[in-house]
Amino acid sequence: MRTQKKKTDFQYTLADLNELMKWLIENTYVDNGSECHRQSQGVPMGTNAGPGICNLYLYYYESSYIDKLISEGQLAKAENCHMTFRLIDDDLSVDNPDYEEFIDCYPKFLTLNDTTLPEGVNFVGMNITEGNEGKIKLQVYDKRKDFPFKVVRYPHLDSEIPTNLPYGVFTGLTYRNDRICTETEDFIKESVELAKCLQNQGAKKHRLVSGFTSYLRAKKKKNICTLRRCFKEALTRTEHSRKTSTRETLDFINSLEIERDFSLNIQRNRTSATSVSRKEVSANRREALDFLNSLAVV
């Protein structure tokens, strides 16, 4: 019995690609309640082609600028851009004295914001500063920590997800943190912070420790026992602190004696004390909630 192969190869001319790209950019719509709006400026966000279109668009201006310098014989100025990088709409320039002139190559309607820090810069998940002996020091940067509110990053294990999923997340982000951090102390700190977050979402400590140890062995790290002990002790201290805070909370709530006070007030005055005692209960509950919030247990 023969099976017929489906044709999956398509050929497009340059005119076809231009027409398709034009159609995509001009036919992006956004639903907002009962209204439908068409995007008239910019590259459509959320589409598969969006990042590629953005990169090609900006690369055209960058390439034209470099070609112009080379054609004018300004090779030294062109070589100064060899440590200038861009990821979609984020620029990073290292040791380029002509960077201010370089960014003039972009269209004038684009707004560029300088996000340079006093001691370094944040770029695509990395904090870049000067380390010892003039070397570049890299640390993990999570812009969600700069938000004025708490961001819930990972699902709780009580939700309808596979139980192995959080531990896969831990392993994947451990690889990322290790590749970014240039110093072991920063790698351990990020690993502990990630494990604490997952532990608060229901992950088991022994599995996190086991996953961390397996990663160290897979990467053939030196001092595996020392790194494992530091990681485990940090998680244990966090767990002890959380249990202490929980005990303090329970002791505080028990000290309120809400139910006993409520019944005593009713016995003293059944006509008017009921509403008063309920107000007291509400006040006590608010006091308990304020105490819980003051603990800042995350």
C-alpha positions in Angstrom: 0.0 0.0 0.0 1.4 3.4 -1.0 1.0 6.6 0.9 1.1 9.8 -0.9 3.4 12.5 0.5 1.9 15.8 1.3 3.6 18.8 -0.3 5.0 21.0 2.5 7.6 22.9 0.4 6.6 26.3 -0.8 8.5 28.7 -3.0 8.1 32.5 -2.8 9.5 35.3 -4.8 10.9 38.5 -3.2 7.7 40.2 -4.4 5.6 37.6 -2.6 7.5 38.0 0.7 7.1 41.8 0.5 3.4 41.5 -0.1 3.0 39.0 2.8 4.9 41.2 5.2 3.0 44.3 4.1 -0.3 42.4 4.7 0.8 41.2 8.1 1.8 44.7 9.3 -1.3 46.4 7.9 -3.8 43.8 9.2 -3.2 43.5 12.9 -6.4 44.0 15.0 -7.0 44.2 18.7 -10.3 43.4 20.4 -11.2 45.6 23.3 -14.6 44.8 24.7 -17.1 45.6 22.0 -14.6 47.6 20.0 -12.1 46.4 17.4 -9.0 48.5 16.6 -6.5 48.2 13.8 -2.9 48.8 14.6 -1.6 51.5 12.4 2.0 52.0 13.7 4.7 49.6 14.7 5.4 45.9 14.3 2.6 43.6 15.3 3.4 42.2 18.8 2.6 38.6 19.7 3.0 37.2 16.2 5.6 34.6 15.2 7.1 37.0 12.6 7.1 40.0 15.0 10.7 39.6 16.4 12.1 38.7 13.0 10.5 41.8 11.3 11.8 44.0 14.1 15.4 42.6 13.8 15.5 43.0 10.1 14.1 46.5 10.2 16.6 47.8 12.6 19.5 45.8 11.1 18.9 47.6 7.8 19.8 51.0 9.5 22.7 49.5 11.4 24.1 47.8 8.3 23.7 51.0 6.2 25.6 53.0 8.8 28.6 50.5 8.9 28.7 50.3 5.1 28.7 54.1 4.9 31.7 54.3 7.4 33.6 51.7 5.4 33.0 53.4 2.1 34.2 56.7 3.6 37.4 55.0 4.8 36.5 55.4 8.5 37.5 51.8 9.4 38.5 52.6 13.0 35.1 54.1 13.7 33.4 51.0 12.2 35.6 48.7 14.3 34.5 50.5 17.5 31.1 49.0 17.0 32.3 45.4 17.3 31.2 45.3 20.9 27.8 46.9 20.3 24.9 44.4 20.5 21.2 44.5 20.1 18.4 42.0 21.0 15.2 43.2 19.3 14.8 46.6 20.8 17.5 46.5 23.5 21.0 47.9 22.7 24.2 47.2 24.6 27.4 49.0 23.8 30.7 48.2 25.5 33.8 50.4 25.0 32.4 52.3 22.0 33.4 56.0 22.1 31.2 56.7 19.1 28.1 55.1 20.4 26.1 58.4 20.5 26.8 58.8 16.8 25.9 55.2 16.1 22.4 55.5 17.6 21.7 58.4 15.3 21.5 55.8 12.5 18.0 54.7 13.8 14.9 56.5 12.5 14.1 59.7 14.3 10.6 58.6 15.4 12.1 55.9 17.6 12.6 56.9 21.2 15.7 55.6 22.9 15.9 55.6 26.7 19.2 55.4 28.4 19.0 52.8 31.2 22.6 52.8 32.2 23.1 52.5 36.0 25.8 54.3 38.0 27.8 51.1 38.4 26.7 49.1 35.4 23.7 48.2 33.2 20.9 45.6 33.0 20.6 43.8 29.7 18.3 40.9 28.7 18.2 39.3 32.2 21.8 40.1 33.2 23.2 42.7 35.5 26.6 43.8 34.0 29.1 45.5 36.3 32.9 45.8 36.6 34.4 43.1 38.9 37.8 42.4 40.3 40.8 43.3 38.2 38.7 45.1 35.7 36.9 42.0 34.6 33.2 42.0 33.6 31.0 40.6 36.4 27.6 39.1 35.4 24.6 38.5 37.7 21.0 37.5 37.1 18.6 40.4 36.7 14.9 39.9 37.1 13.0 43.1 36.3 9.9 41.8 38.0 11.6 42.5 41.3 11.6 46.2 40.5 7.8 46.2 40.2 5.9 47.9 43.2 3.9 44.8 43.6 4.5 41.1 44.1 4.5 38.9 41.0 3.4 35.3 41.4 5.8 33.5 39.0 5.1 29.8 39.3 1.9 27.7 39.7 1.2 26.0 43.0 1.5 22.3 43.2 -2.1 22.1 44.5 -3.2 23.3 41.0 -3.9 20.9 38.1 -0.4 20.6 36.8 2.0 17.6 36.6 3.9 17.2 39.8 7.2 17.0 38.0 6.8 20.4 36.3 8.2 22.7 39.1 11.3 20.5 39.4 11.9 20.8 35.6 11.5 24.5 35.9 14.1 24.5 38.7 16.6 22.5 36.6 16.2 24.7 33.6 16.6 27.9 35.5 19.6 26.5 37.4 21.3 26.0 34.0 20.5 29.6 33.1 21.7 31.0 36.4 24.9 29.1 36.2 25.6 30.3 32.6 25.0 33.9 33.6 26.7 34.2 36.9 30.5 34.7 36.8 30.9 34.1 40.5 29.9 31.0 42.5 28.4 33.0 45.3 25.9 34.7 43.0 25.0 31.3 41.5 24.3 29.8 44.9 22.3 32.9 45.9 20.1 32.7 42.8 19.6 29.0 43.2 18.5 29.3 46.8 16.1 32.2 45.9 14.6 30.1 43.1 14.2 27.1 45.4 12.6 29.2 48.1 10.0 30.5 45.6 9.2 27.0 44.4 9.1 25.7 48.0 6.5 28.3 48.9 4.5 27.1 45.9 4.5 23.5 47.4 7.7 22.0 46.0 9.5 19.5 48.3 12.8 20.5 49.8 14.4 17.1 49.4 13.6 17.0 45.7 15.0 20.5 45.2 18.2 19.5 47.0 18.4 16.3 44.9 17.9 18.3 41.7 20.6 20.8 42.6 23.0 18.0 43.5 22.3 16.2 40.2 23.0 19.4 38.3 26.3 19.9 40.1 27.3 16.4 39.2 26.2 16.7 35.6 28.3 19.8 35.2 31.3 18.2 37.0 31.5 21.1 39.4 34.3 21.3 42.0 33.5 21.2 45.7 30.1 19.5 45.1 29.7 18.6 48.8 30.4 22.2 49.9 28.0 23.7 47.4 25.3 21.2 48.2 25.7 21.8 52.0 25.4 25.6 51.5 22.3 25.2 49.3 20.6 22.8 51.8 21.4 24.9 54.9 20.0 28.0 53.2 16.8 26.2 52.5 16.6 24.8 56.0 17.0 28.3 57.5 14.2 29.6 55.3 11.9 26.7 56.3 12.6 27.2 60.0 11.9 30.9 59.7 8.6 30.2 57.9 7.5 27.6 60.6 8.4 30.1 63.3 6.3 32.8 61.7 3.4 30.3 61.4 3.6 29.4 65.1 3.7 33.1 66.0 0.6 33.7 63.9 -1.3 30.8 65.5 -0.4 31.9 69.0 -1.5 35.4 68.2 -4.9 34.3 66.8 -5.4 32.0 69.8 -4.6 34.8 72.2 -7.5 36.8 70.7 -10.0 34.2 72.2 -12.6 35.3 69.6 -15.2 32.6 70.2 -15.0 32.8 74.0 -15.3 36.6 74.1 -18.2 36.4 71.6 -20.2 33.9 73.8 -19.5 35.9 77.0 -20.8 39.1 75.5 -24.0 37.4 74.4 -24.6 36.0 77.9 -24.1 39.5 79.5 -26.5 41.3 77.2 -28.5 39.4 74.6 -30.3 42.5 73.3 -27.4 44.8 72.4 -24.2 43.0 73.0 -24.5 40.8 69.9 -23.9 43.6 67.4 -21.1 45.0 69.5 -19.3 41.7 70.0 -19.5 41.0 66.2 -17.8 44.3 65.7 -15.1 43.3 68.1 -14.7 40.0 66.3 -14.3 41.8 63.0 -11.8 44.1 64.6 -9.9 41.2 65.9 -9.9 39.5 62.6 -8.6 42.7 60.9 -5.9 42.8 63.6 -5.0 39.2 62.8 -4.8 39.9 59.0 -2.6 43.0 59.7 -0.3 40.8 61.7 -0.2 38.2 58.9 0.7 40.9 56.4 3.4 42.3 58.6 5.2 39.0 58.6 5.7 39.3 54.8 5.9 35.6 54.4 6.3 34.9 50.6 
